[in-house]
């Protein structure tokens, strides 16, 4: 065990406390993922009411990720300085305000700004738990908890499909956001009641856990994972949370109700994938299967599925996107790998910096796909050809990031890490 990890040992939660902490964090992350993915289900409602183009839809959905990404650097420093519990509760307050503003908005600009505020508010919903897990859970427990947090997020994505489709006729989409605001407020209360207060984290020299990001940006593990986080992980979320829906409607000719069923299947597949990773990863790690090795073996499946979507066109219905999203779930293992590559007092900054890369990727890919589709249509391409062209560009970027990952050496520069367990 490394010296840095020995320093953390006194702070590890007992199992009963760890379970309660995990559940309270998972409850908040569920609604973070729901509000992330709901745009794909509500896209036909927004288009009908506001007359939005593909680029407009991409910008509206991407505003969440732009707001999300804008907070990641200050968030990382705040997590290391003030602790995950305090930081998450403050941020969730902004999410409640954003949901209320979205429900009240009357035009595209208002919706976009409100969605950006929601993105700011929920931007700590995964990083705060992952930072807590890095500091307060055993190594194997944090691997399992990381995957199961993503499973909780996938549950939120599942809820953003058919359940939302069923609820909207009753509440309207504005009423839906009032319900989400109330639930996020309830999650704040749960975290305050359940999660123990944060103790100031100090490094091995006794200094306060504050500082910059220089060590993070230059770390070989960060450099290796960053392009894949931007294009592939970002592309996964962009497709799952928006573009799979319009593809099923505009390319495959499905009705919005049928597309919601397809999105439901995609998100159930993601939920089951993360559940499986939560069970399997600790066992695989104990047998020498690191995150890097699993990613190297697993990514080609998702690349093949994306190429298949481009080739099949109208025949690439929900099953192809199930293959792509489930296959891409292996890339999520990069998050615990990043956390373990750094000392615990750098965990908040390392995880948030990587999350910044991912969600900048989501914003660029989500909006960029819409821009490419509109540009190709304006130049005489059919809807099918325009979607194919946009996805072919994404596939090429993902493939290049995978080549970068394979060719980089994480151990080119000696670093004292916690991954020497």
ABEGO torsion letter per residue (X at the ends): XBAAAAAAAAABBBAAAAAAAAAAAAAAAAAAAAAAAAAAAAAAAAAAAAGBBAAAAAAAAAAAAAAAAAAAAAAAAAAAAAEAAAAAAAAAAAAAAAAAAAAABABAAAAAAAAAAAAAAAAAAAAAAAAAAAAABBAAAAAAAAAAAAAAAAAAAAAABAAAAAAAAAAEAAAAAAAAAAAAAAAAAAAAAABBBBBBBBBAAGBBBBEBAAAAAABAAAAAAAAAAAAAAAAAAAAAAAAAAAAAAAAAGBBAAAAAAAAAAAAAAAAAAAAAAAAAAAAAAAAGBBAAAAAAAAAAAAAAAAAAAAAAEAABBAAAAAAAAAAAAAAAAAAAAAAAABBAAAAAAAAAAAAAAAAAAAAAAAAAAAAAAAAAAAAGBBAAAAAAAAAAAAAAAAAAAAAAAAABBAAABBBBBAAAX
